[in-house]
Amino acid sequence: MSNLNKIKRRVVTNAENKSFWKAAGQGQLMVGFCNACGQNHYYPRSMCPICYSTDTGLKETSGLGQIYSFAVTRQADPPYIIAYVTLDEGVTMLTNIVDCDAGALCIGQRVRVHFVEAEDGCAIPMFTPL
């Protein structure tokens, strides 16, 4: 079992992603939403990757999803798990799976968001099994 209280990463913020990271700091996982085509997208950005409209904003997610794919680096202690998680809102994000037994993970497994504090104080969305 990993127990990540704080990780050695820094979040790079800019005008385009500042609202996303602010929401993460408040325990909310956001995705981009296009008002023109009605589609969700991740990562949030000012131009829709589907229809190229600039009429975009943020939309709060349920924080629930399922593992699409994952890889375990066992040389790390505890093992480091990188994964693609498909949120219930339809977008897939690259993330980490934490606080679990790496040997018990499987494709399709349900997960929920878990925010881990970075060394700069920002909260990074990761996931744990349900």
N, C-alpha and C positions, 0 to 999 in steps of 0.2 A: 504494500500500500504506500503510495506517495502521499506526502503531506506538504504541499506547497503553500507556505504562508506568504512568502514574498519571492519574486523571481528577479534575476539579474537581467532585466531588459529595460529599455527606455522606449517610450512611445513618441513617435515623431508626429507632432500636430501641425496643422496648417489651417488656413481659412476654410478649406473644403471639408475637413474631417473633424473640426473642433467640436461641433455639436454631437457627433457620434461618441467621441471620447468623454465629453461632459456627461452624457446620458449613461455611459458605462460606469462612470464614477458614482452614479446614483443607483446602480444596480439594474439598469434597463438595457437590454440588447435591442439595438435598432437596425433596421435595414433601410436601404434607399427605396423610395416609391416615386413612380413617375405619374404625375397628374394627367399627362397627355394620353398615355397608352394603358395606364392602370396596372402596370407590372411592378413587382418588387425586384430589387437587385441588390447584390452585395459584391463588392463593398460600396457603401454610400458615396455618391459623387454628384457633382453639379450637372452632368450630362447623362441622360439615360443611355445605357449601353444597348438598348433594344431598338428604340425609335429615334435616338439622338436629340430628343427634346431637352431643353434646359429648364423645363417646368418640373423640377424634382424637389423632394423633401425627404423627411425621415418618418418611419412608421415603426411603432413598438411591436416587438414579436412576443410570442408566448414563452420564448426561451427553451422550447422543446424541439427535438428533432431525432434523427436516427443516423447511425454511422453508415456512410456510403463506402468508405475505404479507410484503412489505417495501416501504419507501419510502426513497429516497436524497435527502438534502439536499446538493446539489452546491455551494451557496454557501459551505459550510464547507471548510476545507483542513486535513486530508484530508476527503473527503465523509463525512457522518454518515449511518449506516444504521440505521434503526429497523425492527424486524421482529417478527412473531409466529412463534414456533418451537413446533412440536408435538413434544414429547418422545416417545421410544419408549414411555414409560409412559402415554401417552394424554392428558396435559394440555397445554394451549397457554399459553405465557407471552409477555408483551411484554418485549422485550429489545433488544439492539443486536448487529449483526454487525460484527466488527472484524478487522483484519489480513488484508484481502482486496482484490481489485480489484472495486469496486462494479459496473462494467460487465459482469462475468462472472457475477454472481449470477442465480439463477433460482428460481422457485417449485418446491418439491419437492426442492431441493438438500439433501444431507445435511450436517449441521453437528455440532460437538462443543462442549461448554462450555469456556470460557476465562475465568478469573477475572482481573479488572482491579482494581488497588488504587485505592481512593478516597482523597481527600486526608485523611480522618480515619483511614486505616489499614484500614478494612473492605475485604473483597473482594467485588466485584460480579460476578455471573455474566453473562457475555456469550457470544457464540458465534463460531466461526470455521468456514469450510468445511472439509470433510474432504478 
